[in-house]
Amino acid sequence: MTTTGRHLRGFTLTEIAVVLAIVGLVLGSMMLTFSAQIDQHNHSETQRRLDEVKELLLAFAEVHGRLP
C-alpha cells in the first residue's frame, strides 16, 4: 500500500519538541510559585508557634516565679 498522491498529516518532531518545551516552562514557573507559597506558609506557621511558646514560658514564669 503506497501513499503516493496522498499527504500524510501530523505533527513533526520539531513541533512536538517546541510544545513540550513550552509546557515544561509553564509547569516549572507554576512549581516555583507554589514552592514559594509553601515556604511562606511554613515560615508563618513557625512564627506562630514560637509566639505561642513565648507566651507559655512567660505564663509559667509568672505562676512559678521562675523559668523552667
PDB file of N, CA, C, O and CB in Angstrom:
ATOM      1  N   MET A   1       0.837  -1.152   0.000  1.00  0.00           N
ATOM      2  CA  MET A   1       0.000   0.000   0.000  1.00  0.00           C
ATOM      3  C   MET A   1       0.899   1.237   0.000  1.00  0.00           C
ATOM      4  O   MET A   1       1.630   1.474   0.961  1.00  0.00           O
ATOM      5  CB  MET A   1      -0.961  -0.014   1.207  1.00  0.00           C
ATOM      6  N   THR A   2       0.846   1.992  -1.035  1.00  0.00           N
ATOM      7  CA  THR A   2       1.684   3.171  -1.149  1.00  0.00           C
ATOM      8  C   THR A   2       0.871   4.416  -0.847  1.00  0.00           C
ATOM      9  O   THR A   2      -0.358   4.409  -0.914  1.00  0.00           O
ATOM     10  CB  THR A   2       2.310   3.261  -2.545  1.00  0.00           C
ATOM     11  N   THR A   3       1.579   5.484  -0.514  1.00  0.00           N
ATOM     12  CA  THR A   3       0.905   6.734  -0.162  1.00  0.00           C
ATOM     13  C   THR A   3       1.152   7.800  -1.206  1.00  0.00           C
ATOM     14  O   THR A   3       1.112   8.990  -0.897  1.00  0.00           O
ATOM     15  CB  THR A   3       1.368   7.227   1.200  1.00  0.00           C
ATOM     16  N   THR A   4       1.407   7.392  -2.442  1.00  0.00           N
ATOM     17  CA  THR A   4       1.628   8.382  -3.491  1.00  0.00           C
ATOM     18  C   THR A   4       0.321   9.095  -3.792  1.00  0.00           C
ATOM     19  O   THR A   4      -0.736   8.476  -3.910  1.00  0.00           O
ATOM     20  CB  THR A   4       2.198   7.721  -4.770  1.00  0.00           C
ATOM     21  N   GLY A   5       0.421  10.411  -3.914  1.00  0.00           N
ATOM     22  CA  GLY A   5      -0.760  11.196  -4.186  1.00  0.00           C
ATOM     23  C   GLY A   5      -1.500  11.619  -2.925  1.00  0.00           C
ATOM     24  O   GLY A   5      -2.360  12.498  -2.984  1.00  0.00           O
ATOM     25  N   ARG A   6      -1.190  11.029  -1.821  1.00  0.00           N
ATOM     26  CA  ARG A   6      -1.828  11.411  -0.552  1.00  0.00           C
ATOM     27  C   ARG A   6      -0.785  12.042   0.347  1.00  0.00           C
ATOM     28  O   ARG A   6       0.357  11.588   0.407  1.00  0.00           O
ATOM     29  CB  ARG A   6      -2.488  10.183   0.149  1.00  0.00           C
ATOM     30  N   HIS A   7      -1.186  13.088   1.044  1.00  0.00           N
ATOM     31  CA  HIS A   7      -0.275  13.720   2.002  1.00  0.00           C
ATOM     32  C   HIS A   7      -0.668  13.255   3.393  1.00  0.00           C
ATOM     33  O   HIS A   7      -1.808  13.430   3.823  1.00  0.00           O
ATOM     34  CB  HIS A   7      -0.317  15.287   1.895  1.00  0.00           C
ATOM     35  N   LEU A   8       0.280  12.669   4.081  1.00  0.00           N
ATOM     36  CA  LEU A   8       0.020  12.271   5.460  1.00  0.00           C
ATOM     37  C   LEU A   8       0.089  13.510   6.344  1.00  0.00           C
ATOM     38  O   LEU A   8       1.015  14.312   6.224  1.00  0.00           O
ATOM     39  CB  LEU A   8       1.035  11.186   5.937  1.00  0.00           C
ATOM     40  N   ARG A   9      -0.862  13.661   7.205  1.00  0.00           N
ATOM     41  CA  ARG A   9      -0.912  14.822   8.076  1.00  0.00           C
ATOM     42  C   ARG A   9      -0.517  14.395   9.480  1.00  0.00           C
ATOM     43  O   ARG A   9      -0.828  13.289   9.923  1.00  0.00           O
ATOM     44  CB  ARG A   9      -2.321  15.470   8.067  1.00  0.00           C
ATOM     45  N   GLY A  10       0.168  15.284  10.164  1.00  0.00           N
ATOM     46  CA  GLY A  10       0.587  15.001  11.527  1.00  0.00           C
ATOM     47  C   GLY A  10       1.570  16.056  11.992  1.00  0.00           C
ATOM     48  O   GLY A  10       1.893  16.993  11.262  1.00  0.00           O
ATOM     49  N   PHE A  11       2.032  15.891  13.200  1.00  0.00           N
ATOM     50  CA  PHE A  11       2.981  16.833  13.778  1.00  0.00           C
ATOM     51  C   PHE A  11       4.398  16.348  13.521  1.00  0.00           C
ATOM     52  O   PHE A  11       4.670  15.148  13.529  1.00  0.00           O
ATOM     53  CB  PHE A  11       2.731  17.011  15.293  1.00  0.00           C
ATOM     54  N   THR A  12       5.282  17.285  13.295  1.00  0.00           N
ATOM     55  CA  THR A  12       6.685  16.918  13.144  1.00  0.00           C
ATOM     56  C   THR A  12       7.322  16.835  14.523  1.00  0.00           C
ATOM     57  O   THR A  12       6.767  17.327  15.505  1.00  0.00           O
ATOM     58  CB  THR A  12       7.440  17.939  12.244  1.00  0.00           C
ATOM     59  N   LEU A  13       8.467  16.221  14.586  1.00  0.00           N
ATOM     60  CA  LEU A  13       9.178  16.109  15.864  1.00  0.00           C
ATOM     61  C   LEU A  13       9.556  17.483  16.406  1.00  0.00           C
ATOM     62  O   LEU A  13       9.571  17.694  17.619  1.00  0.00           O
ATOM     63  CB  LEU A  13      10.436  15.245  15.703  1.00  0.00           C
ATOM     64  N   THR A  14       9.860  18.413  15.510  1.00  0.00           N
ATOM     65  CA  THR A  14      10.222  19.772  15.938  1.00  0.00           C
ATOM     66  C   THR A  14       9.036  20.454  16.601  1.00  0.00           C
ATOM     67  O   THR A  14       9.190  21.102  17.636  1.00  0.00           O
ATOM     68  CB  THR A  14      10.713  20.610  14.740  1.00  0.00           C
ATOM     69  N   GLU A  15       7.860  20.314  16.015  1.00  0.00           N
ATOM     70  CA  GLU A  15       6.660  20.926  16.610  1.00  0.00           C
ATOM     71  C   GLU A  15       6.357  20.333  17.975  1.00  0.00           C
ATOM     72  O   GLU A  15       6.020  21.060  18.909  1.00  0.00           O
ATOM     73  CB  GLU A  15       5.449  20.745  15.688  1.00  0.00           C
ATOM     74  N   ILE A  16       6.473  19.048  18.094  1.00  0.00           N
ATOM     75  CA  ILE A  16       6.219  18.381  19.379  1.00  0.00           C
ATOM     76  C   ILE A  16       7.252  18.827  20.407  1.00  0.00           C
ATOM     77  O   ILE A  16       6.906  19.049  21.567  1.00  0.00           O
ATOM     78  CB  ILE A  16       6.250  16.837  19.219  1.00  0.00           C
ATOM     79  N   ALA A  17       8.511  18.961  20.004  1.00  0.00           N
ATOM     80  CA  ALA A  17       9.566  19.390  20.922  1.00  0.00           C
ATOM     81  C   ALA A  17       9.311  20.812  21.408  1.00  0.00           C
ATOM     82  O   ALA A  17       9.520  21.107  22.585  1.00  0.00           O
ATOM     83  CB  ALA A  17      10.942  19.300  20.242  1.00  0.00           C
ATOM     84  N   VAL A  18       8.862  21.699  20.517  1.00  0.00           N
ATOM     85  CA  VAL A  18       8.578  23.079  20.913  1.00  0.00           C
ATOM     86  C   VAL A  18       7.424  23.118  21.903  1.00  0.00           C
ATOM     87  O   VAL A  18       7.495  23.827  22.907  1.00  0.00           O
ATOM     88  CB  VAL A  18       8.253  23.944  19.681  1.00  0.00           C
ATOM     89  N   VAL A  19       6.366  22.369  21.636  1.00  0.00           N
ATOM     90  CA  VAL A  19       5.217  22.332  22.552  1.00  0.00           C
ATOM     91  C   VAL A  19       5.636  21.783  23.908  1.00  0.00           C
ATOM     92  O   VAL A  19       5.244  22.330  24.938  1.00  0.00           O
ATOM     93  CB  VAL A  19       4.073  21.478  21.963  1.00  0.00           C
ATOM     94  N   LEU A  20       6.412  20.727  23.929  1.00  0.00           N
ATOM     95  CA  LEU A  20       6.868  20.158  25.203  1.00  0.00           C
ATOM     96  C   LEU A  20       7.756  21.132  25.971  1.00  0.00           C
ATOM     97  O   LEU A  20       7.692  21.196  27.198  1.00  0.00           O
ATOM     98  CB  LEU A  20       7.625  18.853  24.959  1.00  0.00           C
ATOM     99  N   ALA A  21       8.578  21.886  25.258  1.00  0.00           N
ATOM    100  CA  ALA A  21       9.430  22.873  25.921  1.00  0.00           C
ATOM    101  C   ALA A  21       8.574  23.982  26.544  1.00  0.00           C
ATOM    102  O   ALA A  21       8.841  24.415  27.665  1.00  0.00           O
ATOM    103  CB  ALA A  21      10.446  23.474  24.919  1.00  0.00           C
ATOM    104  N   ILE A  22       7.557  24.435  25.828  1.00  0.00           N
ATOM    105  CA  ILE A  22       6.681  25.482  26.360  1.00  0.00           C
ATOM    106  C   ILE A  22       5.913  24.963  27.571  1.00  0.00           C
ATOM    107  O   ILE A  22       5.814  25.655  28.585  1.00  0.00           O
ATOM    108  CB  ILE A  22       5.698  25.976  25.275  1.00  0.00           C
ATOM    109  N   VAL A  23       5.377  23.767  27.474  1.00  0.00           N
ATOM    110  CA  VAL A  23       4.654  23.174  28.604  1.00  0.00           C
ATOM    111  C   VAL A  23       5.588  23.016  29.800  1.00  0.00           C
ATOM    112  O   VAL A  23       5.186  23.269  30.935  1.00  0.00           O
ATOM    113  CB  VAL A  23       4.048  21.804  28.210  1.00  0.00           C
ATOM    114  N   GLY A  24       6.809  22.606  29.559  1.00  0.00           N
ATOM    115  CA  GLY A  24       7.789  22.465  30.642  1.00  0.00           C
ATOM    116  C   GLY A  24       8.083  23.792  31.320  1.00  0.00           C
ATOM    117  O   GLY A  24       8.186  23.855  32.545  1.00  0.00           O
ATOM    118  N   LEU A  25       8.219  24.851  30.534  1.00  0.00           N
ATOM    119  CA  LEU A  25       8.475  26.175  31.109  1.00  0.00           C
ATOM    120  C   LEU A  25       7.293  26.656  31.949  1.00  0.00           C
ATOM    121  O   LEU A  25       7.479  27.210  33.033  1.00  0.00           O
ATOM    122  CB  LEU A  25       8.772  27.188  29.999  1.00  0.00           C
ATOM    123  N   VAL A  26       6.093  26.443  31.450  1.00  0.00           N
ATOM    124  CA  VAL A  26       4.893  26.863  32.192  1.00  0.00           C
ATOM    125  C   VAL A  26       4.777  26.086  33.496  1.00  0.00           C
ATOM    126  O   VAL A  26       4.534  26.673  34.550  1.00  0.00           O
ATOM    127  CB  VAL A  26       3.620  26.660  31.337  1.00  0.00           C
ATOM    128  N   LEU A  27       4.948  24.774  33.430  1.00  0.00           N
ATOM    129  CA  LEU A  27       4.860  23.957  34.646  1.00  0.00           C
ATOM    130  C   LEU A  27       5.975  24.304  35.632  1.00  0.00           C
ATOM    131  O   LEU A  27       5.749  24.316  36.842  1.00  0.00           O
ATOM    132  CB  LEU A  27       4.922  22.465  34.291  1.00  0.00           C
ATOM    133  N   GLY A  28       7.166  24.583  35.128  1.00  0.00           N
ATOM    134  CA  GLY A  28       8.280  24.961  36.005  1.00  0.00           C
ATOM    135  C   GLY A  28       8.010  26.260  36.731  1.00  0.00           C
ATOM    136  O   GLY A  28       8.302  26.377  37.921  1.00  0.00           O
ATOM    137  N   SER A  29       7.461  27.234  36.036  1.00  0.00           N
ATOM    138  CA  SER A  29       7.163  28.511  36.698  1.00  0.00           C
ATOM    139  C   SER A  29       6.047  28.362  37.712  1.00  0.00           C
ATOM    140  O   SER A  29       6.061  29.017  38.755  1.00  0.00           O
ATOM    141  CB  SER A  29       6.785  29.572  35.668  1.00  0.00           C
ATOM    142  N   MET A  30       5.072  27.498  37.414  1.00  0.00           N
ATOM    143  CA  MET A  30       3.995  27.259  38.378  1.00  0.00           C
ATOM    144  C   MET A  30       4.531  26.572  39.629  1.00  0.00           C
ATOM    145  O   MET A  30       4.095  26.871  40.742  1.00  0.00           O
ATOM    146  CB  MET A  30       2.881  26.408  37.744  1.00  0.00           C
ATOM    147  N   MET A  31       5.475  25.653  39.446  1.00  0.00           N
ATOM    148  CA  MET A  31       6.047  24.952  40.601  1.00  0.00           C
ATOM    149  C   MET A  31       6.856  25.902  41.477  1.00  0.00           C
ATOM    150  O   MET A  31       6.838  25.774  42.701  1.00  0.00           O
ATOM    151  CB  MET A  31       6.931  23.786  40.137  1.00  0.00           C
ATOM    152  N   LEU A  32       7.566  26.852  40.872  1.00  0.00           N
ATOM    153  CA  LEU A  32       8.316  27.832  41.656  1.00  0.00           C
ATOM    154  C   LEU A  32       7.372  28.687  42.497  1.00  0.00           C
ATOM    155  O   LEU A  32       7.646  28.956  43.666  1.00  0.00           O
ATOM    156  CB  LEU A  32       9.164  28.726  40.734  1.00  0.00           C
ATOM    157  N   THR A  33       6.264  29.111  41.900  1.00  0.00           N
ATOM    158  CA  THR A  33       5.282  29.915  42.625  1.00  0.00           C
ATOM    159  C   THR A  33       4.679  29.114  43.767  1.00  0.00           C
ATOM    160  O   THR A  33       4.534  29.619  44.880  1.00  0.00           O
ATOM    161  CB  THR A  33       4.177  30.407  41.678  1.00  0.00           C
ATOM    162  N   PHE A  34       4.330  27.866  43.489  1.00  0.00           N
ATOM    163  CA  PHE A  34       3.748  27.004  44.514  1.00  0.00           C
ATOM    164  C   PHE A  34       4.738  26.751  45.642  1.00  0.00           C
ATOM    165  O   PHE A  34       4.363  26.749  46.814  1.00  0.00           O
ATOM    166  CB  PHE A  34       3.297  25.676  43.902  1.00  0.00           C
ATOM    167  N   SER A  35       5.997  26.540  45.291  1.00  0.00           N
ATOM    168  CA  SER A  35       7.031  26.311  46.292  1.00  0.00           C
ATOM    169  C   SER A  35       7.215  27.531  47.185  1.00  0.00           C
ATOM    170  O   SER A  35       7.400  27.392  48.395  1.00  0.00           O
ATOM    171  CB  SER A  35       8.349  25.951  45.618  1.00  0.00           C
ATOM    172  N   ALA A  36       7.167  28.720  46.603  1.00  0.00           N
ATOM    173  CA  ALA A  36       7.295  29.950  47.386  1.00  0.00           C
ATOM    174  C   ALA A  36       6.124  30.104  48.350  1.00  0.00           C
ATOM    175  O   ALA A  36       6.310  30.558  49.479  1.00  0.00           O
ATOM    176  CB  ALA A  36       7.380  31.173  46.459  1.00  0.00           C
ATOM    177  N   GLN A  37       4.928  29.734  47.923  1.00  0.00           N
ATOM    178  CA  GLN A  37       3.762  29.815  48.800  1.00  0.00           C
ATOM    179  C   GLN A  37       3.894  28.843  49.964  1.00  0.00           C
ATOM    180  O   GLN A  37       3.543  29.183  51.094  1.00  0.00           O
ATOM    181  CB  GLN A  37       2.476  29.528  48.015  1.00  0.00           C
ATOM    182  N   ILE A  38       4.392  27.652  49.707  1.00  0.00           N
ATOM    183  CA  ILE A  38       4.579  26.663  50.770  1.00  0.00           C
ATOM    184  C   ILE A  38       5.620  27.158  51.769  1.00  0.00           C
ATOM    185  O   ILE A  38       5.431  27.018  52.977  1.00  0.00           O
ATOM    186  CB  ILE A  38       5.005  25.299  50.181  1.00  0.00           C
ATOM    187  N   ASP A  39       6.720  27.735  51.278  1.00  0.00           N
ATOM    188  CA  ASP A  39       7.753  28.272  52.167  1.00  0.00           C
ATOM    189  C   ASP A  39       7.194  29.391  53.042  1.00  0.00           C
ATOM    190  O   ASP A  39       7.487  29.450  54.237  1.00  0.00           O
ATOM    191  CB  ASP A  39       8.947  28.788  51.351  1.00  0.00           C
ATOM    192  N   GLN A  40       6.398  30.271  52.457  1.00  0.00           N
ATOM    193  CA  GLN A  40       5.800  31.366  53.219  1.00  0.00           C
ATOM    194  C   GLN A  40       4.854  30.828  54.283  1.00  0.00           C
ATOM    195  O   GLN A  40       4.840  31.331  55.406  1.00  0.00           O
ATOM    196  CB  GLN A  40       5.053  32.328  52.285  1.00  0.00           C
ATOM    197  N   HIS A  41       4.070  29.821  53.950  1.00  0.00           N
ATOM    198  CA  HIS A  41       3.156  29.218  54.921  1.00  0.00           C
ATOM    199  C   HIS A  41       3.937  28.581  56.073  1.00  0.00           C
ATOM    200  O   HIS A  41       3.581  28.749  57.239  1.00  0.00           O
ATOM    201  CB  HIS A  41       2.259  28.164  54.236  1.00  0.00           C
ATOM    202  N   ASN A  42       5.002  27.850  55.738  1.00  0.00           N
ATOM    203  CA  ASN A  42       5.814  27.219  56.782  1.00  0.00           C
ATOM    204  C   ASN A  42       6.452  28.266  57.688  1.00  0.00           C
ATOM    205  O   ASN A  42       6.524  28.070  58.901  1.00  0.00           O
ATOM    206  CB  ASN A  42       6.899  26.336  56.155  1.00  0.00           C
ATOM    207  N   HIS A  43       6.910  29.359  57.121  1.00  0.00           N
ATOM    208  CA  HIS A  43       7.527  30.424  57.911  1.00  0.00           C
ATOM    209  C   HIS A  43       6.514  31.041  58.868  1.00  0.00           C
ATOM    210  O   HIS A  43       6.815  31.236  60.045  1.00  0.00           O
ATOM    211  CB  HIS A  43       8.116  31.507  56.992  1.00  0.00           C
ATOM    212  N   SER A  44       5.324  31.347  58.379  1.00  0.00           N
ATOM    213  CA  SER A  44       4.310  31.965  59.244  1.00  0.00           C
ATOM    214  C   SER A  44       3.840  30.989  60.318  1.00  0.00           C
ATOM    215  O   SER A  44       3.563  31.402  61.444  1.00  0.00           O
ATOM    216  CB  SER A  44       3.110  32.446  58.409  1.00  0.00           C
ATOM    217  N   GLU A  45       3.747  29.712  59.989  1.00  0.00           N
ATOM    218  CA  GLU A  45       3.346  28.702  60.985  1.00  0.00           C
ATOM    219  C   GLU A  45       4.417  28.576  62.073  1.00  0.00           C
ATOM    220  O   GLU A  45       4.082  28.475  63.253  1.00  0.00           O
ATOM    221  CB  GLU A  45       3.106  27.320  60.303  1.00  0.00           C
ATOM    222  N   THR A  46       5.670  28.581  61.702  1.00  0.00           N
ATOM    223  CA  THR A  46       6.752  28.513  62.683  1.00  0.00           C
ATOM    224  C   THR A  46       6.756  29.748  63.581  1.00  0.00           C
ATOM    225  O   THR A  46       6.946  29.638  64.792  1.00  0.00           O
ATOM    226  CB  THR A  46       8.107  28.370  61.977  1.00  0.00           C
ATOM    227  N   GLN A  47       6.547  30.921  62.988  1.00  0.00           N
ATOM    228  CA  GLN A  47       6.499  32.151  63.770  1.00  0.00           C
ATOM    229  C   GLN A  47       5.345  32.123  64.761  1.00  0.00           C
ATOM    230  O   GLN A  47       5.492  32.566  65.900  1.00  0.00           O
ATOM    231  CB  GLN A  47       6.372  33.363  62.850  1.00  0.00           C
ATOM    232  N   ARG A  48       4.185  31.598  64.329  1.00  0.00           N
ATOM    233  CA  ARG A  48       3.030  31.493  65.226  1.00  0.00           C
ATOM    234  C   ARG A  48       3.342  30.565  66.402  1.00  0.00           C
ATOM    235  O   ARG A  48       2.993  30.865  67.543  1.00  0.00           O
ATOM    236  CB  ARG A  48       1.793  30.980  64.457  1.00  0.00           C
ATOM    237  N   ARG A  49       3.995  29.447  66.121  1.00  0.00           N
ATOM    238  CA  ARG A  49       4.343  28.503  67.190  1.00  0.00           C
ATOM    239  C   ARG A  49       5.357  29.110  68.165  1.00  0.00           C
ATOM    240  O   ARG A  49       5.255  28.903  69.374  1.00  0.00           O
ATOM    241  CB  ARG A  49       4.907  27.205  66.589  1.00  0.00           C
ATOM    242  N   LEU A  50       6.323  29.850  67.647  1.00  0.00           N
ATOM    243  CA  LEU A  50       7.300  30.494  68.525  1.00  0.00           C
ATOM    244  C   LEU A  50       6.640  31.534  69.433  1.00  0.00           C
ATOM    245  O   LEU A  50       6.990  31.647  70.608  1.00  0.00           O
ATOM    246  CB  LEU A  50       8.403  31.153  67.693  1.00  0.00           C
ATOM    247  N   ASP A  51       5.702  32.278  68.895  1.00  0.00           N
ATOM    248  CA  ASP A  51       4.977  33.254  69.712  1.00  0.00           C
ATOM    249  C   ASP A  51       4.170  32.559  70.804  1.00  0.00           C
ATOM    250  O   ASP A  51       4.092  33.053  71.929  1.00  0.00           O
ATOM    251  CB  ASP A  51       4.051  34.106  68.833  1.00  0.00           C
ATOM    252  N   GLU A  52       3.571  31.419  70.478  1.00  0.00           N
ATOM    253  CA  GLU A  52       2.803  30.655  71.462  1.00  0.00           C
ATOM    254  C   GLU A  52       3.712  30.121  72.572  1.00  0.00           C
ATOM    255  O   GLU A  52       3.352  30.173  73.748  1.00  0.00           O
ATOM    256  CB  GLU A  52       2.063  29.490  70.777  1.00  0.00           C
ATOM    257  N   VAL A  53       4.880  29.615  72.204  1.00  0.00           N
ATOM    258  CA  VAL A  53       5.830  29.111  73.204  1.00  0.00           C
ATOM    259  C   VAL A  53       6.295  30.244  74.112  1.00  0.00           C
ATOM    260  O   VAL A  53       6.427  30.057  75.321  1.00  0.00           O
ATOM    261  CB  VAL A  53       7.046  28.445  72.517  1.00  0.00           C
ATOM    262  N   LYS A  54       6.541  31.407  73.538  1.00  0.00           N
ATOM    263  CA  LYS A  54       6.961  32.568  74.331  1.00  0.00           C
ATOM    264  C   LYS A  54       5.897  32.931  75.363  1.00  0.00           C
ATOM    265  O   LYS A  54       6.214  33.180  76.526  1.00  0.00           O
ATOM    266  CB  LYS A  54       7.247  33.775  73.416  1.00  0.00           C
ATOM    267  N   GLU A  55       4.634  32.961  74.935  1.00  0.00           N
ATOM    268  CA  GLU A  55       3.546  33.269  75.866  1.00  0.00           C
ATOM    269  C   GLU A  55       3.440  32.227  76.971  1.00  0.00           C
ATOM    270  O   GLU A  55       3.216  32.569  78.133  1.00  0.00           O
ATOM    271  CB  GLU A  55       2.222  33.364  75.119  1.00  0.00           C
ATOM    272  N   LEU A  56       3.600  30.960  76.612  1.00  0.00           N
ATOM    273  CA  LEU A  56       3.514  29.898  77.614  1.00  0.00           C
ATOM    274  C   LEU A  56       4.674  29.973  78.611  1.00  0.00           C
ATOM    275  O   LEU A  56       4.474  29.741  79.804  1.00  0.00           O
ATOM    276  CB  LEU A  56       3.500  28.527  76.928  1.00  0.00           C
ATOM    277  N   LEU A  57       5.862  30.288  78.144  1.00  0.00           N
ATOM    278  CA  LEU A  57       7.009  30.426  79.054  1.00  0.00           C
ATOM    279  C   LEU A  57       6.808  31.596  80.020  1.00  0.00           C
ATOM    280  O   LEU A  57       7.113  31.487  81.208  1.00  0.00           O
ATOM    281  CB  LEU A  57       8.311  30.624  78.250  1.00  0.00           C
ATOM    282  N   LEU A  58       6.298  32.705  79.507  1.00  0.00           N
ATOM    283  CA  LEU A  58       6.043  33.854  80.375  1.00  0.00           C
ATOM    284  C   LEU A  58       4.946  33.553  81.386  1.00  0.00           C
ATOM    285  O   LEU A  58       5.026  34.002  82.529  1.00  0.00           O
ATOM    286  CB  LEU A  58       5.660  35.074  79.542  1.00  0.00           C
ATOM    287  N   ALA A  59       3.930  32.804  80.990  1.00  0.00           N
ATOM    288  CA  ALA A  59       2.867  32.405  81.920  1.00  0.00           C
ATOM    289  C   ALA A  59       3.427  31.481  82.992  1.00  0.00           C
ATOM    290  O   ALA A  59       3.069  31.610  84.163  1.00  0.00           O
ATOM    291  CB  ALA A  59       1.710  31.711  81.166  1.00  0.00           C
ATOM    292  N   PHE A  60       4.298  30.552  82.613  1.00  0.00           N
ATOM    293  CA  PHE A  60       4.914  29.662  83.590  1.00  0.00           C
ATOM    294  C   PHE A  60       5.744  30.467  84.591  1.00  0.00           C
ATOM    295  O   PHE A  60       5.681  30.238  85.798  1.00  0.00           O
ATOM    296  CB  PHE A  60       5.793  28.608  82.885  1.00  0.00           C
ATOM    297  N   ALA A  61       6.513  31.404  84.068  1.00  0.00           N
ATOM    298  CA  ALA A  61       7.368  32.212  84.948  1.00  0.00           C
ATOM    299  C   ALA A  61       6.515  33.047  85.894  1.00  0.00           C
ATOM    300  O   ALA A  61       6.896  33.243  87.048  1.00  0.00           O
ATOM    301  CB  ALA A  61       8.298  33.129  84.119  1.00  0.00           C
ATOM    302  N   GLU A  62       5.396  33.532  85.443  1.00  0.00           N
ATOM    303  CA  GLU A  62       4.520  34.341  86.300  1.00  0.00           C
ATOM    304  C   GLU A  62       3.905  33.497  87.403  1.00  0.00           C
ATOM    305  O   GLU A  62       3.793  33.955  88.540  1.00  0.00           O
ATOM    306  CB  GLU A  62       3.413  35.000  85.470  1.00  0.00           C
ATOM    307  N   VAL A  63       3.508  32.279  87.089  1.00  0.00           N
ATOM    308  CA  VAL A  63       2.857  31.408  88.072  1.00  0.00           C
ATOM    309  C   VAL A  63       3.881  30.855  89.064  1.00  0.00           C
ATOM    310  O   VAL A  63       3.610  30.821  90.264  1.00  0.00           O
ATOM    311  CB  VAL A  63       2.121  30.250  87.364  1.00  0.00           C
ATOM    312  N   HIS A  64       5.030  30.430  88.596  1.00  0.00           N
ATOM    313  CA  HIS A  64       6.008  29.752  89.450  1.00  0.00           C
ATOM    314  C   HIS A  64       7.125  30.668  89.939  1.00  0.00           C
ATOM    315  O   HIS A  64       7.907  30.273  90.803  1.00  0.00           O
ATOM    316  CB  HIS A  64       6.608  28.595  88.707  1.00  0.00           C
ATOM    317  N   GLY A  65       7.212  31.845  89.419  1.00  0.00           N
ATOM    318  CA  GLY A  65       8.244  32.767  89.861  1.00  0.00           C
ATOM    319  C   GLY A  65       9.639  32.459  89.325  1.00  0.00           C
ATOM    320  O   GLY A  65      10.627  33.020  89.798  1.00  0.00           O
ATOM    321  N   ARG A  66       9.715  31.587  88.361  1.00  0.00           N
ATOM    322  CA  ARG A  66      10.993  31.211  87.768  1.00  0.00           C
ATOM    323  C   ARG A  66      10.750  30.638  86.381  1.00  0.00           C
ATOM    324  O   ARG A  66       9.628  30.276  86.027  1.00  0.00           O
ATOM    325  CB  ARG A  66      11.744  30.188  88.662  1.00  0.00           C
ATOM    326  N   LEU A  67      11.825  30.563  85.603  1.00  0.00           N
ATOM    327  CA  LEU A  67      11.738  29.911  84.304  1.00  0.00           C
ATOM    328  C   LEU A  67      12.118  28.445  84.434  1.00  0.00           C
ATOM    329  O   LEU A  67      12.924  28.096  85.296  1.00  0.00           O
ATOM    330  CB  LEU A  67      12.642  30.613  83.278  1.00  0.00           C
ATOM    331  N   PRO A  68      11.569  27.599  83.618  1.00  0.00           N
ATOM    332  CA  PRO A  68      11.911  26.168  83.733  1.00  0.00           C
ATOM    333  C   PRO A  68      13.337  25.878  83.306  1.00  0.00           C
ATOM    334  O   PRO A  68      13.771  24.727  83.345  1.00  0.00           O
ATOM    335  CB  PRO A  68      10.959  25.331  82.897  1.00  0.00           C
TER     336      PRO A  68
END
